[in-house]
Amino acid sequence: MRKYTPKDNVQGKAYYTDRFWVAPRVPRQVVEDEHFKAVVEALGERVKEAYVEINNLVLHIDATQNYAVLETLKDTCGYKVCSEISAVDYLAKEGEFEIFYQMLNLDKAKRVRVVCRLKKGLAIESVVPLFKSANFAEREMYDMFGIKANNHPFLKRILMPDDWEGHPLLKTYPLQGDEFASWYEVDKIFGKAYRDIIGPENRDPARIERYDTKRFSRVGYEVSFDTDISGGETKTEIEYSSTFLTDYNTGTKQLDKRK
Amino acid sequence: MAQHKVNYASNGGLPVALTSVDKLLNWGRSNSLWPLTYGLACCAIEMMASGGSRFDFDRLGTIFRASPRQSDLMILAGTLSKKHAEFARRLYDQMPEPKWVISMGSCANTGGMFNTYATVQGVDRIVPVDIYIPGCAPRPETLQYAVMMLQKKIRKESANMKKNKKQDLRLV
């Protein structure tokens, strides 16, 4: 049987309370596959650590050697496809980014993930000469994390506007945007002087303005459009349609013969 | 002309229909609302369905135009990102007066589920909206009902735009 959890007031309580819960980690296995062994051997001393995670060979390398490692993987080991390049923000915990390159070998149907660590403010060598897909991926990495790629042919923001401030995928970036983000479209279209006229963003779509009779009305206390009700409003009886008030129990007509 | 005999007895003996300028203008405006083909997200699929043969927007005189300069209605169908807000406003500015705006779907109304840094929290922050359609996404019938409500609103308007007070144009 499933473990019983009390259901009293479940909506009032936070359903998750364990602050120190650690997500289970995928087991790291020793490299046993023949092909993966050959890959680790071909890269030699450039591999700092190698293990297998869910049939993925994970190789930890130094960030300065990323181009050489990917070149070897492409030319010697047959990893002709670079399916994704991105970063993970570990700045708060370890003061550095983790940059990963997900590689695919179509002949052997094998995947390798090359992982390296990069301190904040440092740039990484671009791998666009090796893989065309790296062009957009490195632009996205620059857009979302602010990590620059040296010798990239066209390093420019890819998703956010060119004049955007901040890098949204950093853990320090608020989900609902900072001061700049919340006024971006108003500043751009109308100018900063219009901030007061348009007002701040409403982040609660269910918010009700108590005294706004232009957009809201209170059931049983309806007043005409745009009336000032700051002094209180009078109760008006709700008028129901006469069809709702028909009492079918007292009539002589039997509606259902089965009764 | 012989088979279409004019009845001179009606209209005071003259083949003339009398009306006011307001009614004539509003008849024309409300029965040929040409929206801008402007889909932003998944609501656009419903908007396209409304224009297609099954739901048939043409019977309301609503024909999608591919240019803002030929349109008098803007249907903001979908999530408006902050990057795109500038262009949405520019397209609105390029439309000739008189013009109306329908905000279609939760995302256009309030930002919807995209309570994030990159989404405009309600298109009424950048353009004046006449009709808001709830739903995610609203059915084509809902969009057609919104257009019919807009027609109702246009028929209340005066040809003299200065006379049009928000209070007089209320639908409910």
Contacts between the chains, C-beta under 8 A, distances in Angstrom:
chain1	res1	chain2	res2	distance
A	159	B	83	8.0
A	160	B	83	6.7
A	160	B	118	7.2
A	161	B	82	7.3
A	161	B	83	4.5
A	168	B	117	6.0
A	168	B	118	7.2
A	173	B	117	7.4
A	174	B	117	7.2
A	175	B	115	7.7
A	175	B	116	6.0
A	175	B	117	6.7
A	176	B	115	6.3
A	176	B	116	6.5
A	176	B	117	6.1
A	177	B	116	7.2
A	177	B	117	3.1
A	177	B	118	7.7
A	178	B	117	7.6
A	181	B	82	7.2
A	181	B	117	4.4
A	181	B	118	7.7
A	182	B	117	8.0
A	184	B	82	4.9
A	184	B	85	7.9
A	185	B	82	4.9
A	185	B	85	3.7
A	185	B	86	6.9
A	185	B	120	5.6
A	185	B	125	6.8
A	185	B	126	6.0
A	186	B	125	6.7
A	186	B	126	7.8
A	188	B	85	7.2
A	188	B	86	5.2
A	189	B	85	6.6
A	189	B	86	5.8
A	189	B	89	4.8
A	189	B	126	5.8
A	198	B	125	5.7
A	201	B	111	8.0
A	201	B	121	4.3
A	201	B	122	8.0
A	201	B	125	7.5
A	202	B	110	7.1
A	202	B	121	6.1
A	202	B	122	6.9
A	203	B	115	6.1
A	203	B	121	6.7
A	205	B	106	7.6
A	205	B	109	7.9
A	205	B	110	4.1
A	205	B	111	7.0
A	205	B	112	7.2
A	205	B	115	8.0
A	225	B	167	5.7
A	225	B	170	5.8
A	226	B	167	6.3
